[in-house]
Each structure stands twice: as C-alpha cells, then as structure tokens.
C-alpha cells in the first residue's frame, strides 16, 4: 500500500474512533432515567440543635474550601454546618447511578448550601467531594428570606480543614463506625485532588452536575460519582447562614433509584 | 545468517537504550505534574509518548515500543505513586499499539504525520485499557461510559501533540547510530 493511502487509512481510523466514543456516550446519556426506588435510606428532620460547626465560611478539604462559589474563606459571613449521613450510595446497575435527596426547609432566613462528601470503607476516610467553583463545579444553594447572620451558642468552628473527624447529625449516628463516635475522618491527599468524581445534579442525564441557585424551600437534587473509585457512602454537608431561629427545620429524605 | 539475526533481534546497546527510555517514561510520569486538577484527563500523554516514539524511531524494530511499555509499566506498577499494578497493562497496550503502527508505517517512522498518529493511537490505546480495566474491576460501566468522550478526545489530541514533540527530538538525534549500525556503515560506506 502506498504511504499516502496508509496515512489516509490511519486518519479514517482516527475519525472512526472519535465517532465510536461519541456514539457510546450518546447512547448512555439518552437512556431513560429510572425513577423507582425502594425505601428511604434516610428520613429525618434536623433542627437548630443539629448544627455542629461554625460560624465559618469554609468546608473541610485539603485547603479551606469556600462554601459558596467565589466566597472568601477568611470572610465574616459565617455559615453553621451540619454533616448528614445519607446512608446510601449509587446503585451501579441503575441507568444513571445516583442518590436522590428530597429536602424541605421551614424557618430558613438565609442561604443553605448543600455539598457532598464521599466515603470509601477500604480507605476508612472521606477523601472526595464536589468542586465548589471553577470548571466542573457543582452545588445546590437555597436562598429564602435572607436576614443578617445571628449567633448560635452551641457550635464551634472546626478545629482543622483536613485530617479532622467530623460528627454526623443523624439520630442513628454514622453508618460506618470506624471511629466509634459517629464521626467520619476527612483525609484529602493534596490540593486539587478528590474534586472530580462527586457531583450534585438536578438532571440525572447530566451526571457531572451543575451549580443550582433556587428560592424554593422544598426540592430535589441528586448526588453521584463519575470516577472509577466506587463510593460506599455519601455524607451531605448542609451549611446555613442568616438568622437561624428555633423554628428552623430541615427534612431530608435520601433514596436510591433502581 | 548472522546478518539476518543481527537485524531481527535487539542488540545489547538497543536493549540498554530502550530500558532507559522506559525509565524516562516513569520519571516523566512520576515527577512532572501539571496543575489541570483532572479537568484534562490524559493530558500528560503529551510527554509520555515521546520516549516511546524516540525508542521506536531509533531502533526501527518491531517490539521496541512494547519493550518500553513493559519497563515503564513495571516501574510505575511497582514504584508508582498509588498507581497500582494494573498500570502495567496500560503501558503494555500503549507500546504494542505503537509497534503495530510502526509496522504499518515501516520506513516512515521519522515522518511528522506518522509521529502524530503514533502518539495519538498509542495514547488512545492506553485510555482504552485504562477504562476497560476500570469497568471490569469496579463494575461501574454505567458511570464511566456516560462520560467517556472527553477523556478519549484529550488522549487522542495530547498524544498527537506529543508525537510532534517526539518528531522534533527524533529529527535531531536520528543521525546517532548504535555501534552495530555504525559497524555496518563502516563495512559498506555507500549505505550512508
């Protein structure tokens, strides 16, 4: 075969390969998302007493991670944080593996930020979370009747942003009892790592998620992972600013679409 | 007969050279980190493919790239930073694909388009093995295949770009001969 024909043949294969990968992705993304799910893995109402940490503007990570996009991690607009064990992970046999989270706020007077953390039992630690800002960011933010931030007496600022145990707010405690005190250990290896696999999305067919800002005090979003490291459990971070009064309530339901 | 064997098998100097190329892949992989934070999965192919193509281009023997793949895969699998033993198969697949491409383009490995294709296909082979093993091991096909296009394109494009760099380097060093090639030239100067 002449050299120029060989080049043409190789380029044809090159184009064919690109076509094949796009076709595979198109086929996978155009399937029907399953909506049926079994019982709730989590069905619990959280109150003002369940906030464990704060006031602070950052979430745990290899470095202090802002709770909202482009927020100053050393800023004064403090959030109060609670970690909720969803007691669930994606069902890998599902068409779009994910965990569904239904939320309902009452008495919210500010912004609530949702972020997700991933726990792998073999590692015995939480080393994955969603990217808050920049390319590939995802997150879910609810703003209702914003008022100036008040002070809660119970919670304390987290002692460290990494290599720290965080307490979950669930009545049943942590699903995985590695530490025996209802905590999960945050262990991020390096800055920039552990941010590409976990996502928060409102559309199962957009697995990489998006940043959602809403004023609805009730709603649904999904948390998932897209990497090859299978997460054993998701932990939801709920951060709230504004006035948190005694009538504050957050009902959370987590379920796994089949 | 001796002449035939000399052409078919690797000389000791070639084995040493290819081993060094394999070690170079490990060094490049282990010590050069670019801060893309996972947004460009596989972009490092722009540097990994260079030693493969130079090794293949200078020895011009089938099996050169596979040998580099074996050496680099073993080094990364054993000494790599949390790479895991399965990395070996990625580099083996990459090298073997380049060898097959080199056979297809026999006598033209020094051509810039061929270098681009070698880099792109080699890098893509590594991606295919990587995803194939990940799906087999983690059973997460539904998760991985839904986002397969972007990393595949990045592997192809950056592998091709690495091929261009390899072509430039190869062009500067291709006059350097192995001792047995030099001896052949001395025996028959007209072949120069």
Interface residues (C-beta under 8 A of the other chain):
Chain A: X3 X6 X7 X10 X11 X13 X14 X17 X18 X21 X22 X24 X25 X28 X29 X90 X92 X93 X94 X95 X96 X97 X134 X135 X136 X192 X193 X195 X196 X207 X208 X224 X225 X226 X227 X228 X229 X230
Chain B: X35 X37 X38 X39 X101 X104 X105 X108 X113 X114 X117 X120 X121 X124 X134 X135 X137 X138 X139 X140 X141 X142 X143 X144 X145 X146 X147 X148 X149 X152 X153 X156
